[in-house]
């Protein structure tokens, strides 16, 4: 949280869950209506969705974190809301240090991807530690489809604030040599994935590989230092 930051409103309470509805909602006999009061952070008016209940303004804690500037996220393992007052808002848990699983496979994927880029005259990508951590975190989630918001927030939380493209492939087979070659082969044989892997606008790369129950989950993040992360500050 930024030192000296002050949030002004009428009376503000933070809730961990949303109060659903259109302009009004009822829960346990209590009526909630959309609040029309203005909120200010350090004297500047901000948009802060709120409900008025019994004369008080109720807002989501994560919305307060976003406008004031501290991180808040749901810790699924411990079933608790976590606040990091000294970290910028991302809405997701911080990425753990030491995401170095399957590093040999991941670096082989980098090598093979750069070989494909060389074939089309694209410059080699440089391994970026932040993208490596973000891609590994996403691989560990066991996604079978892209979650764009999660990917962007994770990259931002890991320290990569720029735009990037991402490739994902999931398949059966756990041999290290097979995972590296097969993942790149899948991307080569997919027009959209191949275009992402070989685009000249990308300069950085991060790869994540997780093996779960005989299946390999492989992510490739290719970063563009001149691009924009829509979920970044």
C-alpha positions as CSV (number, residue, x, y, z in Angstrom):
1,X,0.0,0.0,0.0
2,X,1.3,3.4,-0.8
3,X,2.4,5.3,2.3
4,X,0.1,8.1,3.2
5,X,-2.8,6.9,1.0
6,X,-6.2,7.9,2.3
7,X,-9.5,6.5,1.1
8,X,-12.4,8.8,1.7
9,X,-16.0,7.8,1.4
10,X,-19.1,7.9,3.7
11,X,-18.5,4.8,5.8
12,X,-16.6,2.0,4.0
13,X,-16.6,-1.7,5.0
14,X,-14.7,-4.3,3.1
15,X,-16.3,-7.6,2.2
16,X,-14.6,-10.6,0.8
17,X,-17.6,-11.5,-1.4
18,X,-19.8,-9.6,-3.8
19,X,-23.4,-8.7,-3.1
20,X,-25.1,-9.7,-6.3
21,X,-27.9,-8.1,-8.1
22,X,-28.8,-5.2,-10.3
23,X,-29.7,-2.0,-8.5
24,X,-30.9,-3.8,-5.3
25,X,-30.4,-7.1,-3.6
26,X,-31.9,-8.9,-0.6
27,X,-30.1,-11.3,1.8
28,X,-31.5,-12.5,5.1
29,X,-34.1,-9.7,5.1
30,X,-31.5,-7.0,4.5
31,X,-31.9,-4.8,1.4
32,X,-28.8,-3.6,-0.5
33,X,-28.9,-0.9,-3.1
34,X,-26.2,0.5,-5.3
35,X,-24.4,3.3,-3.4
36,X,-24.4,6.7,-5.1
37,X,-21.7,8.1,-2.8
38,X,-18.4,9.3,-4.2
39,X,-15.1,7.8,-3.1
40,X,-11.7,9.6,-3.2
41,X,-8.2,8.3,-2.9
42,X,-5.8,11.1,-1.8
43,X,-8.3,13.7,-3.0
44,X,-8.9,12.2,-6.4
45,X,-12.3,10.6,-7.1
46,X,-12.2,6.9,-8.1
47,X,-14.7,4.4,-9.4
48,X,-15.5,2.0,-6.5
49,X,-18.5,-0.2,-6.9
50,X,-20.4,-0.2,-3.6
51,X,-23.7,-1.1,-2.0
52,X,-25.6,0.8,0.6
53,X,-26.9,-1.2,3.6
54,X,-28.4,0.4,6.6
55,X,-26.6,3.7,5.9
56,X,-23.2,2.1,5.4
57,X,-21.2,1.6,2.1
58,X,-20.0,-2.0,1.5
59,X,-17.4,-2.7,-1.1
60,X,-15.3,-5.6,-2.2
61,X,-11.9,-5.8,-0.5
62,X,-10.2,-6.5,-3.8
63,X,-11.7,-3.4,-5.3
64,X,-10.2,-1.3,-2.5
65,X,-6.9,-3.0,-3.0
66,X,-7.0,-2.1,-6.7
67,X,-7.8,1.6,-6.3
68,X,-5.6,2.1,-3.2
69,X,-2.6,0.0,-4.3
70,X,-2.2,-3.2,-2.2
71,X,-2.5,-6.8,-3.2
72,X,-5.4,-9.0,-1.9
73,X,-6.2,-12.5,-3.1
74,X,-8.0,-15.7,-2.1
75,X,-5.7,-18.4,-0.6
76,X,-7.6,-21.6,-1.7
77,X,-5.3,-23.9,0.3
78,X,-5.9,-22.2,3.6
79,X,-9.4,-20.8,2.7
80,X,-8.5,-17.3,3.7
81,X,-8.2,-13.8,2.3
82,X,-4.6,-12.7,2.1
83,X,-3.5,-9.0,2.1
84,X,0.0,-7.9,1.0
85,X,0.2,-4.2,2.0
86,X,3.6,-3.7,0.4
87,X,2.8,-5.3,-2.9
88,X,1.0,-3.8,-6.0
89,X,-2.5,-5.2,-6.7
90,X,-2.7,-8.2,-8.9
91,X,-5.6,-10.2,-7.4
92,X,-3.6,-13.4,-7.5
93,X,-1.3,-15.2,-5.1
94,X,2.4,-14.4,-5.4
95,X,4.3,-16.9,-7.4
96,X,6.5,-19.2,-5.2
97,X,10.3,-19.0,-5.6
98,X,12.1,-22.0,-7.0
99,X,9.8,-22.8,-9.9
100,X,12.6,-24.8,-11.5
101,X,10.9,-28.1,-12.2
102,X,11.7,-29.8,-15.5
103,X,14.2,-27.1,-16.3
104,X,16.2,-29.4,-18.7
105,X,13.0,-30.0,-20.7
106,X,12.0,-26.4,-20.7
107,X,15.4,-25.2,-22.0
108,X,15.3,-27.8,-24.7
109,X,11.9,-26.4,-25.8
110,X,13.6,-23.0,-25.9
111,X,16.3,-24.4,-28.1
112,X,13.9,-26.1,-30.5
113,X,11.7,-23.0,-30.7
114,X,14.8,-20.9,-31.6
115,X,15.7,-23.4,-34.3
116,X,12.2,-22.9,-35.8
117,X,12.7,-19.2,-35.7
118,X,16.0,-19.5,-37.4
119,X,14.4,-21.3,-40.3
120,X,12.2,-18.2,-41.1
121,X,14.9,-15.6,-40.4
122,X,13.5,-14.5,-37.0
123,X,16.1,-13.6,-34.3
124,X,16.6,-16.0,-31.4
125,X,14.5,-15.4,-28.3
126,X,16.2,-14.6,-25.0
127,X,15.3,-16.6,-21.9
128,X,13.5,-14.3,-19.4
129,X,13.4,-15.4,-15.8
130,X,10.1,-13.7,-15.1
131,X,8.4,-15.4,-18.1
132,X,10.0,-18.7,-17.1
133,X,8.4,-18.4,-13.7
134,X,5.1,-17.3,-15.0
135,X,4.9,-20.1,-17.6
136,X,5.8,-22.7,-15.1
137,X,3.1,-21.4,-12.7
138,X,0.5,-21.7,-15.4
139,X,1.7,-25.1,-16.4
140,X,1.3,-26.3,-12.8
141,X,-2.3,-25.2,-12.8
142,X,-3.1,-28.1,-15.2
143,X,-5.0,-25.9,-17.7
144,X,-6.3,-27.6,-20.8
145,X,-7.3,-24.2,-22.3
146,X,-6.0,-20.7,-22.1
147,X,-7.0,-18.5,-19.1
148,X,-5.9,-15.2,-20.5
149,X,-6.6,-13.2,-17.4
150,X,-4.7,-15.6,-15.2
151,X,-1.7,-15.7,-17.6
152,X,-1.5,-11.9,-17.8
153,X,-1.8,-11.4,-14.0
154,X,0.7,-14.1,-13.3
155,X,3.3,-12.6,-15.8
156,X,2.8,-9.2,-14.1
157,X,3.1,-10.7,-10.6
158,X,6.3,-12.5,-11.7
159,X,7.9,-9.2,-12.9
160,X,7.1,-9.1,-16.6
161,X,4.9,-6.0,-17.1
162,X,4.9,-6.1,-20.9
163,X,2.8,-7.8,-23.6
164,X,3.3,-11.4,-24.6
165,X,1.9,-14.2,-26.7
166,X,1.3,-17.7,-25.3
167,X,1.1,-21.3,-26.6
168,X,-0.3,-24.2,-24.7
169,X,-0.3,-27.9,-25.5
170,X,-1.4,-30.9,-23.5
171,X,-0.7,-34.5,-24.3
172,X,-0.1,-37.9,-22.9
173,X,3.5,-39.0,-22.4
174,X,6.2,-38.2,-19.8
175,X,9.5,-39.0,-21.4
176,X,11.7,-35.8,-21.2
177,X,12.9,-36.1,-24.8
178,X,9.4,-36.8,-26.0
179,X,7.8,-33.8,-24.1
180,X,10.3,-31.3,-25.6
181,X,10.1,-32.5,-29.2
182,X,6.4,-33.2,-29.2
183,X,5.3,-29.9,-27.7
184,X,7.3,-27.9,-30.3
185,X,6.0,-30.3,-33.1
186,X,2.4,-29.6,-32.0
187,X,3.0,-25.8,-32.2
188,X,4.8,-26.2,-35.6
189,X,1.8,-28.0,-37.0
190,X,-0.7,-25.4,-35.8
191,X,-0.8,-22.3,-37.9
192,X,-1.7,-19.9,-35.1
193,X,0.7,-21.4,-32.6
194,X,3.5,-21.4,-35.2
195,X,2.9,-17.8,-36.0
196,X,3.2,-16.9,-32.3
197,X,6.4,-18.9,-31.9
198,X,8.1,-17.3,-34.9
199,X,6.8,-13.7,-34.8
200,X,9.6,-11.2,-35.0
201,X,8.0,-8.8,-32.6
202,X,8.8,-11.1,-29.7
203,X,12.2,-10.9,-28.0
204,X,11.8,-12.9,-24.8
205,X,10.8,-16.4,-23.9
206,X,9.6,-18.4,-20.9
207,X,8.6,-22.1,-20.9
208,X,6.7,-24.1,-18.3
209,X,6.3,-27.9,-18.2
210,X,4.3,-29.8,-15.6
211,X,3.6,-33.6,-15.6
212,X,0.5,-34.7,-13.9
213,X,-1.0,-38.3,-14.0
214,X,0.9,-39.2,-17.2
215,X,0.0,-36.0,-19.0
216,X,2.3,-33.1,-20.0
217,X,1.1,-29.5,-19.7
218,X,3.4,-27.2,-21.7
219,X,3.3,-23.4,-21.9
220,X,5.4,-21.1,-24.0
221,X,5.3,-17.4,-23.3
222,X,7.0,-15.1,-25.9
223,X,7.4,-11.6,-24.7
224,X,7.3,-8.2,-26.4
225,X,9.0,-5.5,-24.4
226,X,7.2,-2.9,-26.6
227,X,3.8,-4.5,-25.9
228,X,1.2,-3.9,-23.2
229,X,-0.2,-6.2,-20.6
230,X,-3.9,-5.3,-20.2
231,X,-3.9,-6.4,-16.6
232,X,-0.7,-4.5,-15.6
233,X,-0.6,-1.1,-14.0
